[in-house]
Amino acid sequence: MSTAFARALDQLGGAIARGDLPAGHADTVDGFVTRTGASRSVVREVTRVLTALGMLSAGRRVGLRVLGQEHWELLDPHVIRWRLDGPDRAVQVEELRALRRAVEPEAAAAAARAVGRDGAAPAAGAVGRRDEEQVAALAAAQAMAAAAGADDPGGFLAADRALHAAVLALSGNGMFVRLGGVIEEALRSRALHERADLPPDPHDLALHREVARAIIAGEETPARVAMAEIVDRTEPPAGTDQTTRV
């Protein structure tokens, strides 16, 4: 993805998500060229992507028209990010939390169940996919702790993403895995907003270690409980600005 394309996509997608380009707004490729400063070829490609995301419609007579949110691909990471960066942030935050509550604890339990069926610990030197995923979960939990100790926010976020992705993969549920991008956006937003100036919470670190441990041990209930607490702890305390947490 070129820098010019990515910038134009964010400009137009963000403008639609913010309501700067409201539902029903009609425009043209030339109009978007003027708005973004990008080339016609870049803007044409951007409009194709936004059309695929349900944010634009294109017609020979009507040109380009902005569509309402009911048409958007709300599970696409681009759309999630644009909503999080706009006035719809509070709603998007709550929707993400509700989705994570429904999916991640069950994914952790399914992962532990699958590991328990196959054998609780990865065999030394094993090359099977599930063994690799178990190793990835353990390595991510360890990397989170190392990044926390080294005051490395970027490394911490990367490890956090890797752990949650490994849990989804270990669940063996293809639909859970497809939600990986959604959960990554939730983790990214929380790191960049709520916890941008805060060190990793020791209890959160312990919970992530417990998720990895319980899954590798094939312990379904502890895995579910620990992951549920991880998600629940993203809930803001009473009186906190709801727009700053995810």
C-alpha positions in Angstrom: 0.0 0.0 0.0 1.6 3.3 -1.1 1.9 6.2 1.2 -0.3 8.4 -1.1 -3.0 5.7 -1.3 -3.0 5.1 2.4 -3.2 8.9 3.1 -6.0 9.4 0.7 -7.9 6.4 2.0 -7.7 7.7 5.5 -8.7 11.2 4.4 -11.8 10.1 2.7 -12.8 7.2 4.9 -12.2 9.4 8.0 -14.3 12.2 6.5 -17.2 9.8 5.9 -16.9 8.3 9.4 -16.8 11.8 11.0 -19.8 13.0 9.0 -17.8 15.6 7.1 -19.1 13.8 4.0 -22.6 12.8 5.2 -24.8 10.1 3.9 -26.3 11.2 0.6 -23.4 13.5 -0.3 -22.7 13.3 -4.0 -19.2 13.8 -5.4 -16.9 12.9 -8.3 -13.4 11.5 -8.7 -12.3 15.1 -9.6 -13.9 16.4 -6.4 -12.0 13.9 -4.3 -8.8 14.7 -6.1 -9.2 18.3 -5.1 -10.1 17.3 -1.5 -7.2 14.9 -1.0 -4.5 16.3 -3.4 -3.9 12.7 -4.6 -3.7 11.7 -8.2 -6.7 10.5 -10.2 -5.4 7.0 -10.3 -4.9 6.9 -6.5 -8.4 8.4 -5.9 -10.0 5.9 -8.3 -8.4 3.0 -6.3 -9.5 4.6 -3.0 -13.1 4.9 -4.2 -13.0 1.2 -5.2 -12.0 0.3 -1.6 -14.6 2.6 0.0 -17.2 1.1 -2.3 -16.2 -2.4 -1.2 -16.5 -1.2 2.4 -20.0 -0.1 1.8 -19.2 3.6 2.4 -19.6 4.8 -1.2 -21.8 3.8 -4.1 -20.8 4.5 -7.7 -23.2 4.9 -10.7 -22.8 6.1 -14.2 -25.4 8.8 -13.8 -25.2 9.7 -10.1 -21.4 9.5 -9.7 -20.1 8.8 -6.3 -22.5 8.9 -3.3 -21.8 8.5 0.4 -23.8 5.7 2.0 -25.2 5.5 5.5 -23.6 3.5 8.3 -26.1 0.7 7.9 -24.2 -0.2 4.7 -20.7 -0.1 6.1 -18.5 -3.1 6.7 -18.4 -2.4 10.4 -16.0 -5.3 11.2 -13.4 -4.1 8.8 -10.3 -2.7 10.7 -10.2 0.4 8.6 -13.8 1.3 9.4 -13.2 0.6 13.1 -10.2 2.8 13.2 -12.0 5.7 11.5 -15.0 5.4 13.9 -12.6 5.3 16.9 -11.0 8.5 15.6 -14.3 10.3 15.1 -17.3 11.5 17.0 -18.7 7.9 17.0 -15.8 6.8 19.2 -17.9 6.1 22.4 -20.3 3.9 20.5 -17.5 2.1 18.8 -15.7 1.5 22.1 -18.8 -0.1 23.7 -19.5 -2.2 20.6 -15.9 -3.5 20.6 -16.0 -4.3 24.3 -19.3 -6.2 23.8 -17.9 -8.2 20.9 -14.8 -9.0 22.9 -16.8 -10.1 25.9 -18.8 -12.4 23.6 -15.8 -13.9 21.7 -12.5 -13.8 23.6 -13.4 -15.8 26.7 -15.1 -18.5 24.6 -12.1 -18.5 22.3 -9.8 -19.0 25.3 -11.9 -21.8 26.6 -12.1 -23.4 23.1 -8.3 -23.1 22.9 -7.8 -24.9 26.2 -10.3 -27.6 25.2 -8.5 -28.2 21.9 -5.1 -28.3 23.6 -6.4 -30.7 26.2 -7.7 -33.0 23.5 -4.4 -33.0 21.7 -2.1 -33.2 24.7 -1.5 -30.5 27.3 2.0 -29.4 26.4 3.8 -28.8 23.1 6.3 -31.6 22.4 10.0 -30.6 22.3 11.0 -29.9 18.7 7.4 -30.4 17.5 6.5 -28.7 14.2 2.7 -29.1 14.2 0.6 -26.0 13.7 -1.0 -26.3 17.1 2.3 -26.8 18.8 3.6 -23.6 17.0 0.5 -21.7 18.2 1.0 -22.8 21.8 4.6 -21.7 21.6 3.5 -18.4 20.1 1.1 -17.8 23.1 3.8 -18.6 25.6 6.3 -16.5 23.8 3.9 -13.5 23.6 3.1 -13.6 27.3 6.9 -13.6 28.1 7.5 -10.8 25.6 4.8 -8.7 27.2 6.5 -9.0 30.5 9.9 -8.3 29.0 8.6 -5.2 27.2 6.9 -4.0 30.3 10.2 -4.2 32.2 12.1 -2.5 29.4 9.6 0.4 29.1 8.9 -0.6 25.5 5.3 0.4 24.6 5.7 -0.7 21.0 7.1 -4.0 21.9 4.4 -4.5 24.6 1.6 -3.8 22.1 3.1 -6.1 19.5 3.3 -8.9 22.1 -0.3 -8.2 23.3 -1.5 -8.5 19.8 0.4 -11.7 19.3 -1.0 -13.3 22.4 -4.6 -12.5 21.5 -4.1 -13.7 18.0 -2.6 -16.9 19.2 -5.6 -17.5 21.4 -8.0 -17.1 18.5 -5.8 -19.4 16.3 -5.7 -22.1 19.1 -9.5 -22.0 19.4 -9.7 -23.8 16.1 -12.8 -21.6 15.2 -12.3 -20.0 11.8 -14.8 -17.3 12.5 -13.1 -16.3 15.7 -9.8 -16.1 13.7 -11.4 -13.8 11.2 -12.1 -11.4 14.1 -8.4 -11.0 14.8 -8.2 -7.7 13.0 -11.1 -6.3 15.0 -9.5 -7.2 18.3 -6.1 -5.8 17.1 -7.8 -2.4 16.5 -9.3 -2.5 20.0 -5.9 -3.3 21.5 -4.2 -0.6 19.4 -6.7 2.0 20.4 -6.5 1.2 24.1 -2.7 1.4 24.0 -2.7 4.7 22.1 -5.5 6.4 24.1 -6.3 5.1 27.6 -2.9 3.8 28.5 -0.6 6.0 26.3 1.1 7.5 29.3 0.7 4.7 31.8 3.0 1.7 32.4 1.5 -1.8 31.9 -0.6 -2.9 34.9 0.9 -5.8 36.8 -2.4 -7.5 37.3 -3.2 -7.3 33.6 0.2 -8.9 32.9 -0.6 -11.6 35.4 -3.9 -12.3 33.7 -2.3 -12.6 30.3 0.2 -15.1 31.7 -2.7 -17.0 33.3 -4.5 -17.2 30.0 -1.4 -18.6 28.3 -0.8 -21.0 31.2 -4.3 -22.3 31.4 -4.6 -22.9 27.7 -1.3 -24.8 27.5 -2.5 -26.8 30.5 -5.8 -27.5 28.8 -7.7 -25.9 31.7 -10.9 -24.6 30.0 -12.6 -22.7 32.9 -9.5 -20.8 34.2 -8.7 -19.8 30.6 -12.2 -18.4 30.1 -12.3 -16.7 33.5 -8.9 -15.0 33.0 -9.8 -13.8 29.5 -13.2 -12.5 30.7 -11.4 -10.5 33.4 -9.0 -9.0 30.9 -11.9 -7.7 28.8 -13.9 -6.6 31.8 -10.9 -4.5 33.0 -11.2 -2.3 29.9 -14.5 -1.0 31.4 -13.9 2.6 32.6 -14.4 3.3 36.3 -17.6 5.3 37.2 -17.1 8.9 36.3 -14.4 8.3 33.7 -14.7 9.7 30.2 -16.1 6.8 28.2 -14.3 8.0 25.0 -10.9 7.3 26.4 -11.2 3.5 27.0 -11.4 0.5 24.8 
